[in-house]
Amino acid sequence: MKQAWIWGGLTGVGALAACVEMASMPEAGEGRALYVENCAQCHGPVGRGDGPWAEGMNPAPSNLTQLAENGSFPRARVLSTIDGYHRAQVPGQQMPEFGALLTGETVPVDVGDGVMTPTPRPLAALLSYLESIQET
């Protein structure tokens, strides 16, 4: 009986470890496909704000390769902008809210405060991609 408890406990620990491993921060390549599908029309193929829909937009789409400030990528601000929270009640904003589209399983993301915040995996993947294209 005692041996069954030990094996059951070890099995549970193994399953938990597998779940933790699966819930890691996505690589930039995973976010690139989301970027091409949702962002490139306005922000351009490499994020410089020169997409085919950008002409005549006021304000113009941001150059996403220049988001890093003093060598630090503003993860919290970028996530809230994509989600739509950052632009709530701000007149003149043309960027749609993508939060509803970027849902799914969550992964832990450090947004700069040292606290791991559960973030939908597609949103974390897009964040990872944007961080990877910074030209500092």
Secondary structure, DSSP 4 states (H G I P E B T S, - for coil): -HHHHHHHHHHHHHHHHHHHHHTSPPPHHHHHHHHHHHTHHHH-TTSSS--TT-TT-SSPPP-GGG--BTTB--HHHHHHHHHTSTTTT-TT--PPP-TTTS-SSEEEEE-SSSPEEEEEHHHHHHHHHHHHT---
